[in-house]
Amino acid sequence: MIEYGIQLPVQSQSTIYAEGWEAGAGADDLLDIARTADRAGFAYLACCDHVGIPRRLAAAMSTVWYDPVATLAFLAAATERVRLLSHVAVVGLRHPLLTAKQYATLDHLSGGRLILGVGAGHVREEFEALEVDFERRGSVLDESIDALRAALGPDEFPEHHGKLYDFEGLGQCPRPAQPHLPLWVGGSSPAAVRRAALKGDGWLPQGDPRDRLPGQIARLRRLREEAGVDRPFVVGAITEPLYVGEPGWDVGRRTLSGAPEMLAESLRVYRAMGVHQIQVRFRSRERAELTDQMAAFGAEVGPHLSER
């Protein structure tokens, strides 16, 4: 079986993927999209994390990056079953106890729907402004994951003793609703893949094309086998842009478009590679077109993704 989720539009507006209509969009649009995903069988809604964008990157990345905790909490109250994914939270920018407090509360209030996606980050100026060592962000993330495992576990008074973080005797309630809150690791560098294999419950690639995924997945399996890691593990992939049906407008040469059966057949290739969940993005010219695409995908494509 393969599940499908969506990186929310509007909440991040990099020129790489944002549609023109998103610039004037806001809360009502996010609510409609989230409710559509909830009805259409999407596994999760995802939200990105950036504290601030430097001027040198603003033209390409934009400065529109909603806070993931606030955004996912807002949408949790308007949905019932869809899961809430931080893709990804740059947890090394914050103390693990602060991150745990925010995300434990989100999981508690949403009835156990959080998936905590984490990554190392890539914008040097964010780290410098918050006085965090950019060059050591990989090792910071490694220990942050260990600390978060403790802080988001079952103990009211979590305990962690490491090189960077040391805490015990501080109670945090409410606890997460989930007894084991899933932690997915993002990134496609060798270090990120290794981190996901050894420390994560899942892997969120950073735009690996189809032809690169089999090698990455083989490495994940090899690393886990060599380390004796046998806990359940979710492999993700980000698909090409999609359009259900014949678009009638220029959706770009990379976009997969056509009849639902054709799209499902193409997307089933991911499952054959060993992928468990795909993250989809649809081309659209307005919110209504996007929600129509999502509904069509859920009704006409999703049910065929698990066919042989």
C-alpha positions as CSV (number, residue, x, y, z in Angstrom):
1,M,0.0,0.0,0.0
2,I,1.2,3.6,-0.7
3,E,-0.2,6.7,0.9
4,Y,-0.3,10.2,-0.4
5,G,0.2,13.5,1.4
6,I,0.6,17.1,0.4
7,Q,3.0,20.0,1.2
8,L,0.5,22.9,1.8
9,P,0.6,25.7,-0.7
10,V,0.4,29.3,0.6
11,Q,2.5,28.6,3.8
12,S,5.7,28.6,1.9
13,Q,6.2,30.5,-1.4
14,S,9.5,29.7,-2.9
15,T,9.6,30.5,-6.6
16,I,10.6,26.9,-7.3
17,Y,7.1,25.7,-6.7
18,A,4.6,28.5,-5.7
19,E,1.7,29.2,-8.0
20,G,0.9,32.9,-8.9
21,W,-2.4,32.9,-7.0
22,E,-0.7,32.0,-3.7
23,A,0.7,35.5,-3.3
24,G,-2.7,36.9,-2.4
25,A,-3.9,33.8,-0.5
26,G,-4.3,33.4,3.3
27,A,-6.1,31.7,6.1
28,D,-9.4,30.9,4.3
29,D,-7.5,29.3,1.5
30,L,-5.5,27.1,3.9
31,L,-8.6,26.1,5.7
32,D,-10.4,25.1,2.4
33,I,-7.3,23.1,1.2
34,A,-6.9,21.4,4.6
35,R,-10.5,20.4,4.7
36,T,-10.4,19.1,1.1
37,A,-7.3,17.0,2.0
38,D,-9.2,15.6,5.0
39,R,-12.1,14.5,2.9
40,A,-10.1,13.3,0.0
41,G,-8.1,10.7,1.9
42,F,-4.7,12.5,2.1
43,A,-2.5,11.0,4.7
44,Y,-1.0,14.3,5.9
45,L,-0.7,18.0,5.5
46,A,2.9,19.3,5.6
47,C,4.3,22.7,6.6
48,C,7.9,24.1,6.3
49,D,10.1,25.9,8.8
50,H,12.2,29.0,8.4
51,V,12.7,31.7,11.0
52,G,13.9,34.4,8.6
53,I,15.2,34.6,5.0
54,P,18.2,36.8,4.3
55,R,18.1,39.4,1.5
56,R,20.5,37.4,-0.7
57,L,17.9,34.6,-0.9
58,A,14.7,36.5,-0.7
59,A,14.1,36.9,-4.4
60,A,14.2,33.1,-4.9
61,M,12.9,31.8,-1.6
62,S,10.5,34.7,-0.8
63,T,10.0,35.7,2.8
64,V,6.7,33.9,3.2
65,W,7.2,30.9,5.5
66,Y,4.4,30.3,8.0
67,D,5.4,28.9,11.4
68,P,4.7,25.2,11.3
69,V,3.4,24.8,14.9
70,A,1.0,27.7,14.6
71,T,-0.2,26.7,11.2
72,L,-0.6,23.0,11.9
73,A,-2.4,23.8,15.2
74,F,-4.8,26.1,13.3
75,L,-5.6,23.5,10.7
76,A,-5.9,20.7,13.3
77,A,-8.9,22.4,14.7
78,A,-10.6,22.4,11.3
79,T,-9.8,18.8,10.3
80,E,-10.6,15.4,11.8
81,R,-8.3,12.6,10.5
82,V,-5.5,14.0,8.3
83,R,-2.1,13.9,10.0
84,L,0.1,16.9,10.6
85,L,3.7,16.9,9.4
86,S,6.5,19.4,9.9
87,H,8.5,19.1,6.7
88,V,10.9,19.9,8.1
89,A,11.4,21.5,11.4
90,V,14.9,22.8,11.8
91,V,15.0,21.6,15.4
92,G,18.7,22.5,15.9
93,L,17.7,26.2,16.0
94,R,15.8,25.7,19.3
95,H,16.4,23.9,22.6
96,P,14.8,20.4,22.5
97,L,12.7,21.1,25.6
98,L,11.1,24.1,23.8
99,T,10.5,22.0,20.6
100,A,9.1,19.2,22.7
101,K,6.7,21.5,24.6
102,Q,5.3,22.9,21.3
103,Y,5.0,19.7,19.4
104,A,3.7,17.6,22.4
105,T,1.0,20.2,22.9
106,L,0.1,20.0,19.2
107,D,-0.1,16.2,19.2
108,H,-2.2,16.3,22.4
109,L,-4.6,18.9,21.1
110,S,-4.9,17.1,17.7
111,G,-5.7,13.7,19.2
112,G,-2.4,12.2,18.2
113,R,-2.0,13.3,14.6
114,L,1.5,14.8,14.6
115,I,4.4,13.5,12.5
116,L,7.6,15.3,13.5
117,G,9.8,15.8,10.5
118,V,13.2,17.2,11.3
119,G,16.2,18.4,9.2
120,A,19.5,20.1,9.6
121,G,18.7,23.4,7.8
122,H,20.7,25.3,5.1
123,V,20.4,29.0,5.7
124,R,23.5,30.2,7.5
125,E,22.1,33.6,8.5
126,E,19.2,31.9,10.5
127,F,21.8,30.1,12.6
128,E,24.0,33.1,13.1
129,A,21.0,35.3,14.2
130,L,20.0,32.7,16.7
131,E,23.6,32.1,17.8
132,V,23.7,28.5,16.7
133,D,26.8,27.0,15.1
134,F,26.0,26.5,11.4
135,E,29.0,24.4,10.7
136,R,28.1,21.9,13.4
137,R,24.4,21.7,12.5
138,G,24.6,18.0,11.6
139,S,26.0,17.0,15.0
140,V,23.5,19.4,16.7
141,L,20.6,17.7,14.9
142,D,21.9,14.2,15.9
143,E,21.8,15.1,19.5
144,S,18.6,17.0,19.2
145,I,16.9,13.8,17.9
146,D,18.1,11.9,20.9
147,A,17.0,14.6,23.2
148,L,13.6,14.8,21.5
149,R,13.1,11.1,21.7
150,A,13.4,11.5,25.5
151,A,11.4,14.7,25.8
152,L,8.5,13.4,23.6
153,G,8.4,9.9,25.3
154,P,6.1,8.7,28.0
155,D,7.9,10.2,31.0
156,E,6.4,13.3,32.6
157,F,10.0,14.2,33.7
158,P,12.2,13.4,30.7
159,E,15.9,13.0,31.1
160,H,18.8,13.5,28.6
161,H,22.5,14.0,29.3
162,G,24.5,14.8,26.2
163,K,27.3,17.1,25.0
164,L,25.0,20.0,24.0
165,Y,21.9,19.5,26.1
166,D,21.5,18.3,29.7
167,F,18.2,18.1,31.5
168,E,16.3,16.2,34.1
169,G,13.7,16.8,36.8
170,L,11.6,19.2,34.7
171,G,8.1,18.0,34.2
172,Q,6.3,18.7,30.9
173,C,2.6,18.1,30.4
174,P,0.5,17.6,28.5
175,R,2.3,14.6,27.0
176,P,1.9,13.6,23.4
177,A,-1.3,11.6,22.7
178,Q,0.8,9.1,20.8
179,P,2.8,6.7,22.9
180,H,5.5,6.7,20.2
181,L,5.5,10.0,18.2
182,P,6.8,9.3,14.7
183,L,10.0,11.2,13.8
184,W,10.9,11.4,10.2
185,V,14.3,12.7,9.0
186,G,14.6,14.9,6.0
187,G,17.4,15.4,3.5
188,S,19.2,13.6,0.7
189,S,22.8,14.1,1.5
190,P,24.8,11.0,2.6
191,A,24.8,12.3,6.2
192,A,21.0,12.9,6.1
193,V,20.3,9.4,4.7
194,R,22.5,7.8,7.3
195,R,20.8,9.9,10.1
196,A,17.3,8.8,8.8
197,A,18.4,5.1,8.7
198,L,19.9,5.0,12.1
199,K,17.8,7.5,14.1
200,G,14.5,8.0,12.3
201,D,11.1,6.3,11.9
202,G,11.0,7.5,8.3
203,W,12.9,9.4,5.5
204,L,11.8,12.5,3.7
205,P,14.0,13.0,0.6
206,Q,14.8,16.5,-0.6
207,G,13.6,16.2,-4.2
208,D,15.4,13.1,-5.4
209,P,14.3,12.3,-9.0
210,R,12.9,8.8,-9.7
211,D,16.2,7.5,-11.1
212,R,18.1,8.3,-7.9
213,L,15.6,6.9,-5.4
214,P,16.4,3.1,-5.8
215,G,20.1,3.7,-4.8
216,Q,19.1,5.9,-1.8
217,I,16.5,3.3,-0.6
218,A,19.1,0.5,-1.0
219,R,21.5,2.5,1.1
220,L,18.9,3.1,3.8
221,R,18.2,-0.7,4.0
222,R,21.9,-1.6,4.1
223,L,22.6,0.9,6.9
224,R,19.7,-0.3,8.9
225,E,20.6,-3.9,8.4
226,E,24.3,-3.4,9.3
227,A,23.2,-1.5,12.5
228,G,20.6,-4.1,13.5
229,V,17.8,-1.5,13.4
230,D,14.5,-3.3,12.8
231,R,11.8,-0.9,13.9
232,P,9.2,0.0,11.3
233,F,10.3,2.6,8.8
234,V,8.5,4.8,6.3
235,V,10.2,5.7,3.0
236,G,8.9,8.8,1.3
237,A,9.2,10.5,-2.1
238,I,8.2,13.8,-3.6
239,T,6.5,13.2,-7.0
240,E,6.6,15.3,-10.1
241,P,4.0,18.1,-10.3
242,L,0.6,16.5,-11.2
243,Y,-2.6,17.5,-13.0
244,V,-5.5,15.1,-13.1
245,G,-7.1,15.1,-16.6
246,E,-6.1,17.1,-19.7
247,P,-5.1,20.6,-18.5
248,G,-5.9,22.8,-21.4
249,W,-3.1,25.2,-20.4
250,D,0.6,25.0,-20.1
251,V,1.4,23.1,-17.0
252,G,5.1,22.6,-17.8
253,R,6.9,19.7,-19.4
254,R,7.8,18.0,-16.0
255,T,4.2,17.8,-15.0
256,L,2.5,14.4,-15.1
257,S,-1.0,14.9,-16.5
258,G,-3.7,12.7,-18.1
259,A,-6.4,10.2,-17.2
260,P,-6.5,9.0,-13.6
261,E,-5.6,5.4,-14.5
262,M,-2.5,6.6,-16.3
263,L,-1.4,8.8,-13.4
264,A,-2.0,5.9,-11.0
265,E,0.1,3.5,-13.1
266,S,2.9,6.0,-13.2
267,L,2.8,6.6,-9.5
268,R,2.7,2.9,-8.7
269,V,6.3,2.8,-9.8
270,Y,7.3,4.5,-6.6
271,R,5.7,1.7,-4.6
272,A,7.7,-0.9,-6.6
273,M,10.9,1.0,-5.6
274,G,10.0,0.5,-1.9
275,V,8.3,3.9,-1.2
276,H,5.5,3.9,1.4
277,Q,4.2,7.5,1.0
278,I,4.4,10.0,-1.8
279,Q,4.1,13.8,-1.4
280,V,2.1,15.3,-4.3
281,R,1.8,18.9,-5.6
282,F,-0.7,20.0,-8.2
283,R,-0.5,22.7,-10.8
284,S,-3.3,25.2,-10.4
285,R,-4.3,28.8,-11.4
286,E,-6.6,29.4,-8.4
287,R,-7.6,27.8,-5.2
288,A,-10.8,26.2,-6.7
289,E,-8.7,24.5,-9.3
290,L,-6.4,23.1,-6.7
291,T,-9.1,21.8,-4.5
292,D,-10.9,20.3,-7.5
293,Q,-7.6,18.6,-8.4
294,M,-7.2,17.2,-4.9
295,A,-10.7,15.9,-4.8
296,A,-10.3,14.2,-8.2
297,F,-7.0,12.7,-7.1
298,G,-8.5,11.3,-3.9
299,A,-11.6,9.9,-5.7
300,E,-10.0,8.7,-9.0
301,V,-6.3,8.2,-8.5
302,G,-5.8,7.3,-4.9
303,P,-7.9,4.1,-4.9
304,H,-5.7,2.7,-7.7
305,L,-2.3,3.3,-6.1
306,S,-2.3,0.0,-4.3
307,E,-3.4,-2.1,-7.4
308,R,-0.8,-4.5,-8.9
